[in-house]
């Protein structure tokens, strides 16, 4: 997981968060705290399926608890905007099992 220093460079950037329960949430990182709880703005969840394209559910301003974050990564906005998510097929991620 990213350290606080690593997250500082991602503030106001477009990021993707994979949660421990297998959700993919995309949005602009607006803030974080010492427990790596994060605040995303203009966020949406991408739901993957093998039968139909990626569905996007609007979440808006969204908080994710730090203990539920698996991976945080920066997205290239131009590349992301050029993807045709309606034609993308993938298996949904499985939850992390401890």
N, C-alpha and C positions, 0 to 999 in steps of 0.2 A: 504494500500500500504506500501511497505517496506520503512523504513527510510534510509537515507544515510548511517548510521552506519550498518544497516542490509544488505545493498547492498555491502558494503566493503568486507564482508565475502564471497560473491558470485563471486567476480572478479576471472576470469580464471576458473570458474566452469561451468558445463553443466546445463543450465536452460531452463525452459519452460515459455513463456510469453503468457498470454491470453489477447488479446486487447479488447477494448470497442466495436469494431465492430465484435467480435466473432472469430477472427483469433487465431490460435495456432502456435506460432513461437518458434522453439527450436534452441539453439546454445550456444556458449561459451561467457559469459559476459566478455567484454574487458574493458569497462569503463562506467561511468555515470557522470552526473553533478548535480548541485543543483536543477534543475527542473525535476530530475529523467528521463531525456532523457538517453537512454541506447544505447550502441554499442554492437552488437552481431557479432561474427565471426563464420565461418563454419555453417551458419544458414540455416534452411529450414522451410517451412510452411507445417504443416500437415493439410490436407483437409479431413474431415470425411464425410462419406456417409452411408446411410442405405442399399444401393444396392451393393456396391463394397467396397473393402478394402481401407485403408487409403492411399491417394496419398500424396507424398512428393515432393514439388517444391523447388528446390535449390535457395537460395537467396544470399549466400555468406556473405560478410561483409554488415551488415544491421543496420540502425539506426531506433529506435522507439521513437517517441515523448512521453515524460512523461505523457502528458494529455490524451494519448490514451492507457495507460496501465491499465488493470483491475487487473491482478494477476501476480505475479512473484514467481516461485518456483524452487527449486533445483531438478534436476533429478539424479537418480542413473544410471550411464552409463552402468553398467553391466546388470542391470535389463531391461533397455530400449533396449539394443542391443539384448536381448533374446526374446523380443516380436515379434510375427509374425504379423506385421501391415497389411499384405495383407488379413488376415482373420478377422481383427477387424472391426466391424460395429458399427456406432453410428450416432445419429442425429447431424448435424452441430449446433454449438452454435449460438444463436440469439444475435443480437447486444444489448448493454445496452440502455435502453430507460430512459431518464431523465424526 
